[in-house]
C-alpha cells in the first residue's frame, strides 16, 4: 500500500477524536453502564471498523481489505481472552464499579500508544531482517501449544504484577487509599498519586504484554504498517464496553483457548510457509488472504457454537443427575 502522509494524519486525528470523545463522556458521567448502553457502543465501534474495512476494500482492493478484516478479527478475539486478566486487576485493586469505565479508557489509551511504538519498531526490523518471520511463526506455534495445553486447566488464576508495574510502584509516591476517581491527592501537604493511576498502568502494560502474541499474529496476516495499526486500534475500541458484558460470556466460551490456539497455530504455519515461498522454496505455497479470513472466522464461530452447546448440555444434565441421586434407593446396611 502507498499510504500518503495526509492519510496517516487524518487517520490519527480521527482515531484520537473518537478516543477523546469516549473518554470525555466517561469522565463527565462516571457510572456502571447498562447492557443496552454497552451493546449500543460496541455496535457503533464494530460498525466503524466494518466501514473502514469496506473503504480499504473499495480503494485498495480485496487483498488489503481482506488483510484488514482478518487482522481486526484476530486482534479482537485475542483481546476478548485478555479481558479476563483485566477483571483480575480490577478485583485485585478493588476498583469501585462506577470508576471502572475511566480506568479502562485510560488503560486502553496507554496500551494503544505502547502498541504504536511496538508496531513501528517491528515494522522497521522486519523491513531489514525478513528472517524474523521465522521467529514470529515459531513463537506463534509455541503460544498455540501453550494455549491448547492450558485450555482444560481449572486452576484459579491470579494477577501477577509485571516489571513495568513494579517499577512504577517503586518510583511513584503513592497512597494506598482512593480519592474518588482522582489520580492524585494531597495528604499532610504532600501531593501523592492514588492507586487509580497504578491500576491504569497495570491494565495498559499488561495489555502490551499480551500484544507479544497478537503483534506477530497480525504481521502473519499483513505486512502493511497502516493496516497493522488501524486493526489494533479498532480491536481496542469497544473493549471498555465489552468488559461489562463479557463476564458471563467468558464462562460460557469454555473452548475459547482451544479456538485461539488453532487460530494462532494456523497463522504461525502460514507465516513460516509464506516466508519460505518468498525465499524461493518451490513446495511452499502462498496462502490467499480470503482463505485465512475464512479459516479464522470459521474457527471462532465453531468454537463459540461448540462451547455454548457444551454449557447447555451440562446445565441440562445437572438437574437430572441430582434427581437420580435423590431417588437412589438406600440399601440395607447403608447409612440413611
Secondary structure, DSSP 8 states (H G I E B T S, - for coil): ----HHHHHHHHHHHHHHHHHHHHHHHHS-----HHHHHHHHHHHHHHHHHHHHHHHHHH-HHHHHHHHHHHHHHHHHHHHHHHHHHHHHHHTT--GGGHHHHHHHHHHHHHHHHHHHHHHHHHHHHH-TTHHHHHHHHHHHHHHHHHHHTT----------HHHHHHHHHS-B-SS--TT-SEEEETTEEEE-HHHHHHHHHHHHHHHHHHHHHHHHHTT---HHHHHHHHHHHHTTHHHHHHHHHHHHHH-TTHHHHHHHHHHHHHHHHHHHHHHHTT-TT-----HHHHHHHHHHHHHHHHHHHHHHHHHHHHHHHHHHHHHHH----TTS--
